[in-house]
Amino acid sequence: MPNVDSNAYTLGFATVIVVGVALILSGMSVLLKERSVANKILDDKSSILASVDRSITKATADGIFDDKVQSLVVSFDGSSKKLPTKEVLDIDLRKEFKKDVSDRNAPVYVYKGDEGNKYIFPMRGNGLWDEIWGFMCVKEDFNTVSGISFDHAGETPGLGAEITKDWFKDNFKNEKLFNDKGEYVGIEVLKGKNNPANSELHKVDGMSGATITGDGVSEMIDKSLQGYLPFIKKSKNPKTSDLDKL
């Protein structure tokens, strides 16, 4: 039997414990990392599809996304290329949207539904306290908003955090991005609810007491979509569009 009171035994025993714990922690880290990546991808797919249909849940998002969505990356010159979904979802939107619009390579998600294609554009900006982000879904005319989703890192509950509520997101349905002359106008979030100007195209109700967050949403929409305008212009023209190759 080994001498359990010897220094060699103590050192050997300690080494075995340390190595064993290290191997266990290493294995758990790999396992948890894989699970974390899978959960993030599912969260991203759910957030993207929420701009198409809010009834889609996490339980169904993965299958619907893989069946109906194609992922593109577009450049400021209007060119686009189809890439594997995971590769597109791996794009760091925080970094891309901090770049000048002329330097961005940003995702576009094409939802192939029964009523035709819809195009989903990621957006990113700043609210009152921290970052805000979302996805805008437009119809085949590249002008009419079909749906929208928002989220935030730290807006105030009951005030700026209202951007995640259905009543706020419903404001954007059927709004237009371009005027009758084909000029980009965007969408402005007004100050407060029941603003008389909300009856006008390109303007929606804001949140009472959350003017800075509302302004942040307006700015986010404008700055984000500016980078997609060449792609939209090219895609609207049958002679220059690449979308028939999808």
TILUM-666514 format. One record per atom (N, C-alpha, C): residue number from 0; atom name; x, y, z. Coordinates in steps of 0.2 Angstrom, whole numbers. Each point is the difference from the previous one (the first is absolute). Layout:
N
(NUM; CA; (X; Y; Z))
...
END
This chain:
246
(0; N; (4; -6; 0))
(0; CA; (-4; 6; 0))
(0; C; (4; 6; 0))
(1; N; (-2; 5; -3))
(1; CA; (4; 7; -1))
(1; C; (0; 3; 7))
(2; N; (5; 4; 2))
(2; CA; (1; 3; 6))
(2; C; (-4; 7; -1))
(3; N; (-6; 0; 3))
(3; CA; (-5; 5; -1))
(3; C; (3; 6; 4))
(4; N; (4; 0; 4))
(4; CA; (3; 5; 4))
(4; C; (6; 4; -3))
(5; N; (2; -3; -6))
(5; CA; (6; 2; -3))
(5; C; (-1; 6; -5))
(6; N; (5; 5; -1))
(6; CA; (-1; 6; -4))
(6; C; (-2; -2; -7))
(7; N; (3; -6; -2))
(7; CA; (-1; -2; -7))
(7; C; (-7; -2; -1))
(8; N; (-3; -4; 5))
(8; CA; (-7; -2; -1))
(8; C; (-4; 7; 0))
(9; N; (1; 4; 4))
(9; CA; (-4; 6; 1))
(9; C; (0; 4; -7))
(10; N; (7; 1; -3))
(10; CA; (0; 4; -6))
(10; C; (-3; -4; -6))
(11; N; (1; -7; 0))
(11; CA; (-3; -4; -5))
(11; C; (-8; 1; 0))
(12; N; (-3; -1; 6))
(12; CA; (-7; 1; 1))
(12; C; (-3; 6; -2))
(13; N; (4; 6; 2))
(13; CA; (-2; 6; -2))
(13; C; (0; 1; -7))
(14; N; (5; -2; -4))
(14; CA; (1; 0; -7))
(14; C; (-6; -3; -3))
(15; N; (-2; -6; 2))
(15; CA; (-5; -4; -3))
(15; C; (-7; 4; 1))
(16; N; (-1; 3; 5))
(16; CA; (-6; 4; 2))
(16; C; (0; 6; -5))
(17; N; (5; 4; 0))
(17; CA; (1; 6; -4))
(17; C; (-1; -2; -8))
(18; N; (3; -5; -2))
(18; CA; (-1; -2; -7))
(18; C; (-7; -2; -2))
(19; N; (-2; -4; 5))
(19; CA; (-7; -3; -1))
(19; C; (-5; 6; 0))
(20; N; (0; 5; 4))
(20; CA; (-4; 5; 1))
(20; C; (0; 5; -7))
(21; N; (7; 0; -2))
(21; CA; (1; 4; -6))
(21; C; (-3; -3; -6))
(22; N; (0; -7; -1))
(22; CA; (-3; -3; -5))
(22; C; (-7; 0; 0))
(23; N; (-3; 0; 6))
(23; CA; (-7; 1; 1))
(23; C; (-3; 7; -2))
(24; N; (4; 5; 2))
(24; CA; (-2; 7; -2))
(24; C; (1; 1; -7))
(25; N; (5; -3; -3))
(25; CA; (2; 1; -7))
(25; C; (-6; -3; -4))
(26; N; (-2; -6; 2))
(26; CA; (-5; -3; -4))
(26; C; (-7; 3; 1))
(27; N; (-1; 3; 6))
(27; CA; (-7; 4; 1))
(27; C; (0; 6; -4))
(28; N; (6; 3; 0))
(28; CA; (1; 7; -4))
(28; C; (-2; -1; -7))
(29; N; (3; -6; -3))
(29; CA; (-1; -1; -7))
(29; C; (-8; -2; -1))
(30; N; (-3; -4; 4))
(30; CA; (-7; -2; 0))
(30; C; (-4; 6; 0))
(31; N; (1; 5; 5))
(31; CA; (-4; 6; 1))
(31; C; (1; 5; -5))
(32; N; (6; 0; -3))
(32; CA; (1; 5; -6))
(32; C; (-4; -2; -6))
(33; N; (0; -7; -1))
(33; CA; (-4; -2; -6))
(33; C; (-7; 1; 1))
(34; N; (-3; -1; 6))
(34; CA; (-7; 2; 2))
(34; C; (-1; 7; 0))
(35; N; (5; 4; 2))
(35; CA; (-1; 7; 0))
(35; C; (-1; 3; -7))
(36; N; (5; -3; -4))
(36; CA; (-1; 3; -7))
(36; C; (-6; -2; -4))
(37; N; (-2; -7; 2))
(37; CA; (-7; -2; -3))
(37; C; (-6; 4; 2))
(38; N; (1; 2; 7))
(38; CA; (-6; 4; 3))
(38; C; (0; 7; -3))
(39; N; (6; 3; -2))
(39; CA; (1; 7; -3))
(39; C; (-3; 0; -7))
(40; N; (2; -6; -4))
(40; CA; (-3; 0; -6))
(40; C; (-8; -1; 0))
(41; N; (-2; -3; 4))
(41; CA; (-8; -1; 1))
(41; C; (-3; 7; 2))
(42; N; (3; 3; 5))
(42; CA; (-2; 7; 1))
(42; C; (0; 5; -5))
(43; N; (5; -1; -4))
(43; CA; (1; 5; -6))
(43; C; (-6; -2; -5))
(44; N; (-1; -6; -2))
(44; CA; (-5; -2; -4))
(44; C; (-7; 2; 2))
(45; N; (-1; -1; 7))
(45; CA; (-7; 2; 2))
(45; C; (-1; 8; 0))
(46; N; (5; 4; 1))
(46; CA; (0; 7; 0))
(46; C; (-1; 2; -8))
(47; N; (3; -3; -4))
(47; CA; (-1; 2; -7))
(47; C; (-7; -2; -3))
(48; N; (-2; -6; 2))
(48; CA; (-7; -2; -2))
(48; C; (-6; 4; 4))
(49; N; (2; 3; 5))
(49; CA; (-5; 4; 4))
(49; C; (-2; 6; -4))
(50; N; (4; 2; -5))
(50; CA; (-2; 6; -4))
(50; C; (-5; -3; -5))
(51; N; (0; -6; -2))
(51; CA; (-4; -3; -5))
(51; C; (-7; -2; 3))
(52; N; (0; -4; 6))
(52; CA; (-6; -3; 3))
(52; C; (2; 0; 8))
(53; N; (-3; 3; 4))
(53; CA; (1; 0; 7))
(53; C; (-3; -6; 3))
(54; N; (-3; -4; -3))
(54; CA; (-3; -6; 2))
(54; C; (5; -6; 0))
(55; N; (6; 1; -4))
(55; CA; (5; -5; 0))
(55; C; (4; 0; 6))
(56; N; (0; -6; 3))
(56; CA; (3; -1; 7))
(56; C; (7; -3; -1))
(57; N; (4; 0; 5))
(57; CA; (7; -3; 0))
(57; C; (-1; -7; -2))
(58; N; (-5; -4; 2))
(58; CA; (-1; -7; -1))
(58; C; (-1; -1; -7))
(59; N; (-2; 5; -4))
(59; CA; (-1; -1; -7))
(59; C; (4; 4; -5))
(60; N; (4; 4; 3))
(60; CA; (4; 5; -4))
(60; C; (5; -3; -4))
(61; N; (4; -5; 3))
(61; CA; (5; -3; -3))
(61; C; (-2; -4; -7))
(62; N; (-5; -4; 0))
(62; CA; (-3; -3; -6))
(62; C; (-2; 5; -5))
(63; N; (-4; 5; 2))
(63; CA; (-3; 5; -4))
(63; C; (6; 4; -4))
(64; N; (5; 2; 4))
(64; CA; (5; 4; -3))
(64; C; (4; -4; -5))
(65; N; (2; -6; 2))
(65; CA; (4; -5; -5))
(65; C; (-4; -1; -6))
(66; N; (-7; 0; 0))
(66; CA; (-4; -2; -5))
(66; C; (-2; 6; -5))
(67; N; (-1; 6; 3))
(67; CA; (-2; 5; -3))
(67; C; (4; 6; -1))
(68; N; (6; 0; 3))
(68; CA; (4; 6; 0))
(68; C; (7; -1; -4))
(69; N; (2; 4; -4))
(69; CA; (7; 0; -3))
(69; C; (3; 6; 3))
(70; N; (7; -1; 1))
(70; CA; (4; 6; 3))
(70; C; (5; 3; -5))
(71; N; (0; 6; -1))
(71; CA; (4; 4; -4))
(71; C; (5; 4; 4))
(72; N; (5; 2; -4))
(72; CA; (4; 6; 3))
(72; C; (1; 5; -6))
(73; N; (-2; 6; 1))
(73; CA; (0; 5; -5))
(73; C; (6; 6; 2))
(74; N; (2; 2; -6))
(74; CA; (5; 6; 1))
(74; C; (-3; 6; -2))
(75; N; (3; 6; 1))
(75; CA; (-3; 6; -2))
(75; C; (-1; 2; -7))
(76; N; (4; -4; -4))
(76; CA; (-1; 1; -7))
(76; C; (-6; -4; -3))
(77; N; (-4; -3; 5))
(77; CA; (-6; -3; -2))
(77; C; (0; -8; -2))
(78; N; (6; -2; 0))
(78; CA; (1; -7; -2))
(78; C; (-1; -5; 6))
(79; N; (-2; -6; -1))
(79; CA; (-2; -4; 6))
(79; C; (3; -7; -2))
(80; N; (1; -4; 5))
(80; CA; (2; -7; -1))
(80; C; (-4; -4; 6))
(81; N; (-2; -6; -2))
(81; CA; (-3; -5; 4))
(81; C; (5; -4; 4))
(82; N; (0; 0; 7))
(82; CA; (5; -4; 4))
(82; C; (-4; -4; 4))
(83; N; (3; -6; 3))
(83; CA; (-3; -4; 5))
(83; C; (-3; 4; 6))
(84; N; (-5; -2; 3))
(84; CA; (-3; 4; 5))
(84; C; (4; 2; 6))
(85; N; (4; -6; 2))
(85; CA; (4; 1; 6))
(85; C; (5; 5; -1))
(86; N; (3; 1; -6))
(86; CA; (5; 4; -2))
(86; C; (-3; 7; 0))
(87; N; (-6; 1; -2))
(87; CA; (-3; 7; 0))
(87; C; (-2; 2; 7))
(88; N; (-2; -5; 4))
(88; CA; (-2; 2; 7))
(88; C; (6; 1; 4))
(89; N; (6; -2; -2))
(89; CA; (6; 1; 4))
(89; C; (3; 7; -1))
(90; N; (-3; 4; -5))
(90; CA; (2; 7; -1))
(90; C; (-1; 4; 6))
(91; N; (5; 4; 2))
(91; CA; (-1; 4; 6))
(91; C; (-3; 7; -2))
(92; N; (-7; 0; 1))
(92; CA; (-3; 6; -2))
(92; C; (2; 6; 4))
(93; N; (2; -1; 6))
(93; CA; (2; 6; 4))
(93; C; (6; 4; -4))
(94; N; (5; -5; -2))
(94; CA; (6; 3; -4))
(94; C; (-2; 3; -7))
(95; N; (-5; -4; -3))
(95; CA; (-1; 2; -7))
(95; C; (-4; 7; 0))
(96; N; (-5; 1; 4))
(96; CA; (-4; 6; 0))
(96; C; (4; 6; 3))
(97; N; (6; -1; 3))
(97; CA; (4; 5; 2))
(97; C; (4; 3; -6))
(98; N; (1; -4; -5))
(98; CA; (4; 2; -6))
(98; C; (-4; 5; -4))
(99; N; (3; 4; -4))
(99; CA; (-3; 4; -5))
(99; C; (-4; -5; -5))
(100; N; (-6; 3; -2))
(100; CA; (-5; -4; -4))
(100; C; (4; -3; -6))
(101; N; (5; 4; -3))
(101; CA; (3; -2; -6))
(101; C; (5; -6; 1))
(102; N; (1; -2; 7))
(102; CA; (5; -5; 1))
(102; C; (-3; -6; 3))
(103; N; (-7; 0; 1))
(103; CA; (-3; -6; 3))
(103; C; (-1; -6; -4))
(104; N; (0; -5; 3))
(104; CA; (-3; -7; -3))
(104; C; (-5; -2; 4))
(105; N; (-6; 1; -1))
(105; CA; (-6; -1; 5))
(105; C; (-5; -6; -3))
(106; N; (-3; -3; 5))
(106; CA; (-4; -5; -2))
(106; C; (-7; 2; -3))
(107; N; (-3; -4; -4))
(107; CA; (-7; 1; -2))
(107; C; (-3; -7; 0))
(108; N; (-6; -1; 3))
(108; CA; (-3; -7; 0))
(108; C; (-6; 1; -4))
(109; N; (-1; -5; -5))
(109; CA; (-5; -1; -4))
(109; C; (-5; -5; 2))
(110; N; (-6; 2; 2))
(110; CA; (-5; -5; 2))
(110; C; (-4; -2; -5))
(111; N; (-1; -6; -2))
(111; CA; (-3; -2; -6))
(111; C; (-7; -3; 2))
(112; N; (-5; 4; 1))
(112; CA; (-7; -2; 2))
(112; C; (-5; -1; -5))
(113; N; (-6; -2; 2))
(113; CA; (-5; -1; -5))
(113; C; (-2; 6; -4))
(114; N; (1; 6; 3))
(114; CA; (-3; 6; -3))
(114; C; (6; 3; -3))
(115; N; (5; -3; -2))
(115; CA; (6; 3; -3))
(115; C; (6; 1; 5))
(116; N; (5; 2; -3))
(116; CA; (6; 1; 4))
(116; C; (0; 7; 4))
(117; N; (3; -1; 6))
(117; CA; (0; 6; 5))
(117; C; (8; 1; 1))
(118; N; (2; 6; 1))
(118; CA; (7; 1; 1))
(118; C; (1; 3; 7))
(119; N; (4; -3; 4))
(119; CA; (1; 2; 7))
(119; C; (7; 4; 1))
(120; N; (0; 6; 3))
(120; CA; (6; 4; 0))
(120; C; (2; 1; 8))
(121; N; (6; -2; 2))
(121; CA; (2; 1; 7))
(121; C; (1; 7; 1))
(122; N; (-1; 3; 6))
(122; CA; (1; 7; 2))
(122; C; (3; 0; 7))
(123; N; (4; 5; 1))
(123; CA; (4; 1; 6))
(123; C; (1; 7; 1))
(124; N; (-1; 2; 7))
(124; CA; (1; 7; 2))
(124; C; (1; 1; 7))
(125; N; (-2; 6; 3))
(125; CA; (1; 1; 7))
(125; C; (-7; 4; 2))
(126; N; (-2; -3; 6))
(126; CA; (-6; 3; 4))
(126; C; (3; 5; 5))
(127; N; (-4; 1; 5))
(127; CA; (2; 4; 6))
(127; C; (6; -2; 3))
(128; N; (0; -7; 2))
(128; CA; (5; -2; 5))
(128; C; (5; -5; -3))
(129; N; (-2; -3; -6))
(129; CA; (4; -5; -3))
(129; C; (-2; -2; -7))
(130; N; (3; -5; -2))
(130; CA; (-2; -2; -7))
(130; C; (-7; -2; -1))
(131; N; (-3; 1; -6))
(131; CA; (-6; -2; -2))
(131; C; (1; -3; -7))
(132; N; (-4; -5; -2))
(132; CA; (0; -4; -6))
(132; C; (-6; -3; -2))
(133; N; (0; -2; -7))
(133; CA; (-7; -3; -2))
(133; C; (1; -2; -7))
(134; N; (-6; -3; -3))
(134; CA; (0; -2; -7))
(134; C; (-6; 3; -3))
(135; N; (1; 2; -6))
(135; CA; (-6; 3; -4))
(135; C; (-1; -4; -6))
(136; N; (-7; -3; 0))
(136; CA; (-2; -4; -6))
(136; C; (-4; 4; -5))
(137; N; (2; 0; -6))
(137; CA; (-3; 4; -5))
(137; C; (-3; -5; -6))
(138; N; (-5; 2; -3))
(138; CA; (-3; -4; -5))
(138; C; (4; 0; -7))
(139; N; (-3; -3; -5))
(139; CA; (4; -1; -6))
(139; C; (1; 7; -3))
(140; N; (-4; 5; 1))
(140; CA; (1; 6; -3))
(140; C; (6; 4; 3))
(141; N; (3; -3; 5))
(141; CA; (6; 3; 4))
(141; C; (-2; 7; 2))
(142; N; (-6; 1; 2))
(142; CA; (-3; 7; 2))
(142; C; (-4; -1; 6))
(143; N; (-5; -5; 0))
(143; CA; (-5; 0; 5))
(143; C; (3; -5; 6))
(144; N; (-1; 3; 6))
(144; CA; (2; -4; 6))
(144; C; (-5; -5; 1))
(145; N; (2; -6; 1))
(145; CA; (-4; -6; 1))
(145; C; (0; -1; 8))
(146; N; (5; 1; 3))
(146; CA; (1; -1; 7))
(146; C; (7; 2; 3))
(147; N; (0; 0; 6))
(147; CA; (6; 3; 3))
(147; C; (1; -3; 7))
(148; N; (6; -1; 3))
(148; CA; (2; -2; 6))
(148; C; (5; 4; 3))
(149; N; (0; 1; 7))
(149; CA; (5; 4; 3))
(149; C; (2; -3; 7))
(150; N; (6; 1; 2))
(150; CA; (2; -2; 7))
(150; C; (5; 5; 2))
(151; N; (2; 0; 6))
(151; CA; (4; 5; 3))
(151; C; (5; -3; 6))
(152; N; (5; 4; 2))
(152; CA; (4; -3; 5))
(152; C; (-1; 3; 7))
(153; N; (-4; 6; 0))
(153; CA; (-1; 3; 7))
(153; C; (-4; 6; 0))
(154; N; (-6; 0; -5))
(154; CA; (-4; 5; 0))
(154; C; (-5; 0; 7))
(155; N; (-3; 5; 2))
(155; CA; (-4; 1; 6))
(155; C; (-6; -4; -1))
(156; N; (-2; -5; 5))
(156; CA; (-7; -3; -1))
(156; C; (-5; 5; 0))
(157; N; (-5; -1; -4))
(157; CA; (-6; 5; 0))
(157; C; (1; 6; -4))
(158; N; (6; 1; -2))
(158; CA; (2; 6; -4))
(158; C; (3; -2; -7))
(159; N; (7; 0; 0))
(159; CA; (3; -2; -6))
(159; C; (0; -7; -2))
(160; N; (-1; -4; 6))
(160; CA; (-1; -8; -1))
(160; C; (-6; -1; -4))
(161; N; (-5; 4; -1))
(161; CA; (-6; -1; -4))
(161; C; (1; -1; -7))
(162; N; (7; 1; -2))
(162; CA; (1; -2; -7))
(162; C; (-1; -7; -2))
(163; N; (0; -5; 5))
(163; CA; (-1; -7; -1))
(163; C; (-7; -2; 1))
(164; N; (-5; 5; 1))
(164; CA; (-7; -2; 1))
(164; C; (-3; 0; -7))
(165; N; (-6; -4; 0))
(165; CA; (-3; -1; -7))
(165; C; (-3; 7; -2))
(166; N; (-3; 4; 4))
(166; CA; (-3; 6; -2))
(166; C; (5; 5; -3))
(167; N; (6; 0; 2))
(167; CA; (5; 4; -3))
(167; C; (2; -3; -7))
(168; N; (1; -6; 0))
(168; CA; (2; -4; -7))
(168; C; (-5; 1; -5))
(169; N; (-7; -1; 2))
(169; CA; (-5; 0; -4))
(169; C; (-1; 7; -4))
(170; N; (3; 5; 3))
(170; CA; (0; 7; -3))
(170; C; (3; 0; -7))
(171; N; (5; -5; -1))
(171; CA; (4; 0; -6))
(171; C; (-3; -4; -6))
(172; N; (-5; -4; 2))
(172; CA; (-2; -4; -6))
(172; C; (-3; 5; -5))
(173; N; (1; -2; -6))
(173; CA; (-2; 3; -6))
(173; C; (3; 8; -1))
(174; N; (4; 2; 4))
(174; CA; (4; 6; -1))
(174; C; (4; -1; -6))
(175; N; (2; 6; -3))
(175; CA; (4; 0; -6))
(175; C; (7; 3; 1))
(176; N; (5; -3; -4))
(176; CA; (7; 3; 1))
(176; C; (1; 5; -5))
(177; N; (-4; 0; -6))
(177; CA; (2; 5; -5))
(177; C; (-7; 4; -2))
(178; N; (1; 6; -2))
(178; CA; (-6; 4; -2))
(178; C; (-2; -2; -7))
(179; N; (-5; 4; -2))
(179; CA; (-3; -2; -7))
(179; C; (5; 2; -6))
(180; N; (5; 4; 2))
(180; CA; (5; 1; -5))
(180; C; (6; -5; 0))
(181; N; (-1; -5; 4))
(181; CA; (6; -5; 1))
(181; C; (6; 2; 4))
(182; N; (-1; 5; 4))
(182; CA; (5; 3; 4))
(182; C; (0; -3; 7))
(183; N; (6; -2; 2))
(183; CA; (0; -3; 7))
(183; C; (-2; 5; 5))
(184; N; (-5; -1; 5))
(184; CA; (-2; 4; 5))
(184; C; (1; -3; 7))
(185; N; (-1; -7; 0))
(185; CA; (1; -3; 7))
(185; C; (-6; 1; 4))
(186; N; (0; -2; 6))
(186; CA; (-5; 1; 5))
(186; C; (2; 3; 6))
(187; N; (-4; 5; 2))
(187; CA; (2; 4; 6))
(187; C; (-5; -2; 6))
(188; N; (3; -1; 6))
(188; CA; (-4; -1; 6))
(188; C; (-1; 7; 3))
(189; N; (-7; 1; 1))
(189; CA; (-2; 7; 3))
(189; C; (1; 0; 7))
(190; N; (-1; 6; 3))
(190; CA; (0; 0; 7))
(190; C; (-7; -1; 3))
(191; N; (0; -5; 4))
(191; CA; (-7; -2; 4))
(191; C; (-5; -4; -4))
(192; N; (-5; -3; 3))
(192; CA; (-5; -3; -3))
(192; C; (-5; 5; -3))
(193; N; (-4; -3; -5))
(193; CA; (-6; 4; -2))
(193; C; (2; 6; -3))
(194; N; (6; 1; -3))
(194; CA; (2; 6; -3))
(194; C; (-4; 1; -7))
(195; N; (-3; 6; -1))
(195; CA; (-4; 1; -6))
(195; C; (4; -2; -6))
(196; N; (7; 1; 0))
(196; CA; (4; -1; -6))
(196; C; (1; -7; -2))
(197; N; (-2; -5; 5))
(197; CA; (1; -7; -2))
(197; C; (-5; -2; -6))
(198; N; (-5; 4; -2))
(198; CA; (-4; -2; -5))
(198; C; (4; 0; -7))
(199; N; (6; 4; 0))
(199; CA; (4; 1; -6))
(199; C; (4; -6; -1))
(200; N; (1; -2; -6))
(200; CA; (5; -5; -2))
(200; C; (7; 2; 3))
(201; N; (4; -5; 1))
(201; CA; (7; 1; 2))
(201; C; (0; 2; 8))
(202; N; (-5; 1; 3))
(202; CA; (0; 2; 7))
(202; C; (-5; -5; 5))
(203; N; (3; -1; 6))
(203; CA; (-4; -5; 4))
(203; C; (0; 3; 7))
(204; N; (-4; -2; 4))
(204; CA; (-1; 2; 7))
(204; C; (7; -2; 4))
(205; N; (1; 4; 5))
(205; CA; (6; -2; 4))
(205; C; (-2; -2; 7))
(206; N; (4; 0; 5))
(206; CA; (-1; -2; 6))
(206; C; (0; 6; 5))
(207; N; (-5; 1; 4))
(207; CA; (-1; 6; 5))
(207; C; (6; -1; 5))
(208; N; (4; 6; 0))
(208; CA; (5; 0; 5))
(208; C; (6; -3; -2))
(209; N; (1; -2; -7))
(209; CA; (6; -4; -2))
(209; C; (2; 3; -7))
(210; N; (1; 7; 0))
(210; CA; (1; 3; -6))
(210; C; (7; -2; -3))
(211; N; (5; -1; 5))
(211; CA; (7; -1; -3))
(211; C; (0; -7; -3))
(212; N; (-4; -5; 3))
(212; CA; (0; -7; -3))
(212; C; (-3; 0; -6))
(213; N; (-6; 4; -1))
(213; CA; (-3; 1; -6))
(213; C; (4; 3; -6))
(214; N; (4; 5; 2))
(214; CA; (5; 3; -4))
(214; C; (5; -5; -2))
(215; N; (2; -4; 4))
(215; CA; (5; -5; -1))
(215; C; (-3; -5; -5))
(216; N; (-6; -2; 1))
(216; CA; (-3; -5; -5))
(216; C; (0; 3; -7))
(217; N; (-2; 7; -1))
(217; CA; (0; 3; -6))
(217; C; (7; 0; -3))
(218; N; (5; 2; 4))
(218; CA; (6; 0; -3))
(218; C; (3; -7; -2))
(219; N; (-2; -5; 4))
(219; CA; (2; -6; -1))
(219; C; (-2; -3; -7))
(220; N; (-7; 1; -1))
(220; CA; (-3; -2; -6))
(220; C; (4; 4; -6))
(221; N; (1; 6; 0))
(221; CA; (2; 4; -5))
(221; C; (8; -2; -2))
(222; N; (4; 0; 6))
(222; CA; (7; -2; -1))
(222; C; (1; -7; -3))
(223; N; (-4; -5; 3))
(223; CA; (0; -7; -2))
(223; C; (-2; -1; -8))
(224; N; (-6; 3; -1))
(224; CA; (-2; -1; -7))
(224; C; (4; 4; -5))
(225; N; (3; 5; 1))
(225; CA; (4; 4; -4))
(225; C; (5; -5; -4))
(226; N; (3; -5; 4))
(226; CA; (5; -4; -2))
(226; C; (-3; -5; -5))
(227; N; (-7; -1; 0))
(227; CA; (-3; -5; -4))
(227; C; (-3; 3; -7))
(228; N; (0; 7; 0))
(228; CA; (-4; 3; -6))
(228; C; (3; -2; -6))
(229; N; (7; -1; -2))
(229; CA; (2; -2; -6))
(229; C; (-3; -7; -2))
(230; N; (0; -5; 5))
(230; CA; (-2; -6; -1))
(230; C; (-8; 0; -2))
(231; N; (-4; 4; 4))
(231; CA; (-7; 1; -1))
(231; C; (-1; 3; -7))
(232; N; (4; 5; -2))
(232; CA; (-1; 3; -7))
(232; C; (1; -5; -5))
(233; N; (6; -4; 1))
(233; CA; (2; -5; -5))
(233; C; (-5; -6; -1))
(234; N; (-3; -2; 6))
(234; CA; (-5; -5; 0))
(234; C; (-6; 2; -3))
(235; N; (-2; 6; 1))
(235; CA; (-7; 2; -3))
(235; C; (0; 0; -7))
(236; N; (6; 1; -3))
(236; CA; (0; 0; -8))
(236; C; (1; -7; -3))
(237; N; (-4; -3; -3))
(237; CA; (0; -6; -3))
(237; C; (7; -1; -4))
(238; N; (2; 5; -3))
(238; CA; (6; 0; -4))
(238; C; (7; -1; 4))
(239; N; (0; 2; 6))
(239; CA; (6; 0; 4))
(239; C; (-1; -5; 6))
(240; N; (-6; -2; 1))
(240; CA; (-1; -5; 6))
(240; C; (4; -6; 0))
(241; N; (3; -3; 5))
(241; CA; (3; -6; 1))
(241; C; (-5; -5; 3))
(242; N; (-6; 2; 2))
(242; CA; (-4; -4; 5))
(242; C; (-3; -6; -4))
(243; N; (-1; 1; -6))
(243; CA; (-3; -6; -4))
(243; C; (5; -6; 0))
(244; N; (6; 1; 2))
(244; CA; (4; -6; 0))
(244; C; (0; -4; 7))
(245; N; (-4; 3; 5))
(245; CA; (0; -3; 6))
(245; C; (-4; -7; 0))
END
